[in-house]
Amino acid sequence: MNKKWAAKRITINLASAENEKLEKYCASTGRPATDVIRELIRSLSITELSASEQTTPTLKYDVPILK
């Protein structure tokens, strides 16, 4: 494996229609799915959230169930 891309591996679950669309696109362009997905991720725009849009993390506590 090319070490350049070995930084992070992910697994995605696709609906049948999504998988079919990806496979058809890859077949028509001759490109592997990993290249197509990588390009789509690179095209995502990231915007900073304003203070009012940011959420405060909530704390969760484990409470034992008594029988």
Backbone torsions as a table, in degrees:
resi	resn	phi	psi	omega
1	MET	NA	141.8	178.7
2	ASN	-69.0	118.4	-176.6
3	LYS	-63.8	-21.1	178.5
4	LYS	-58.6	-35.6	-176.0
5	TRP	-102.8	4.5	-174.7
6	ALA	-82.9	9.0	-175.2
7	ALA	-66.3	-40.5	-177.0
8	LYS	-152.5	132.7	177.1
9	ARG	-116.0	133.6	178.7
10	ILE	-124.9	157.8	174.4
11	THR	-120.8	133.6	177.9
12	ILE	-120.6	149.2	175.2
13	ASN	-105.3	127.1	-179.6
14	LEU	-117.3	145.4	171.3
15	ALA	-69.3	159.4	-178.5
16	SER	-54.8	-43.1	-178.9
17	ALA	-65.3	-37.9	178.9
18	GLU	-66.4	-43.9	179.4
19	ASN	-63.2	-42.8	179.6
20	GLU	-62.8	-42.3	179.2
21	LYS	-63.3	-43.4	178.7
22	LEU	-63.1	-45.7	-179.5
23	GLU	-62.5	-41.9	178.7
24	LYS	-64.8	-41.8	178.8
25	TYR	-62.6	-45.7	-179.5
26	CYS	-63.2	-40.5	179.0
27	ALA	-65.6	-40.0	-177.2
28	SER	-74.3	-27.3	-179.3
29	THR	-98.9	-15.7	-178.3
30	GLY	74.7	19.0	-177.9
31	ARG	-108.2	146.3	176.5
32	PRO	-72.8	153.3	-178.1
33	ALA	-58.1	-37.6	-178.7
34	THR	-61.6	-39.2	178.5
35	ASP	-67.1	-40.9	-179.8
36	VAL	-64.4	-46.8	-179.4
37	ILE	-65.2	-42.0	178.6
38	ARG	-60.1	-42.9	178.7
39	GLU	-64.6	-40.5	178.1
40	LEU	-62.7	-40.9	178.7
41	ILE	-64.5	-42.5	179.0
42	ARG	-62.9	-27.9	-177.7
43	SER	-81.3	-7.7	179.2
44	LEU	-67.6	137.0	176.3
45	SER	-99.1	139.6	-179.3
46	ILE	-111.5	126.8	176.5
47	THR	-118.9	147.0	178.3
48	GLU	-73.1	139.0	175.8
49	LEU	-81.4	139.6	175.0
50	SER	-72.4	164.6	-178.6
51	ALA	-58.1	-36.0	-178.8
52	SER	-72.6	-21.8	-179.7
53	GLU	-88.5	-17.6	-178.7
54	GLN	-74.6	141.6	178.9
55	THR	-102.3	148.6	176.4
56	THR	-86.6	128.3	179.2
57	PRO	-63.0	141.9	178.2
58	THR	-100.8	146.7	178.0
59	LEU	-93.6	139.7	177.1
60	LYS	-117.4	139.2	179.8
61	TYR	-117.7	137.5	174.9
62	ASP	-82.6	123.6	179.1
63	VAL	-111.7	123.1	-179.6
64	PRO	-68.9	143.9	176.2
65	ILE	-90.2	122.9	-179.6
66	LEU	-92.0	136.5	178.3
67	LYS	-106.7	NA	NA
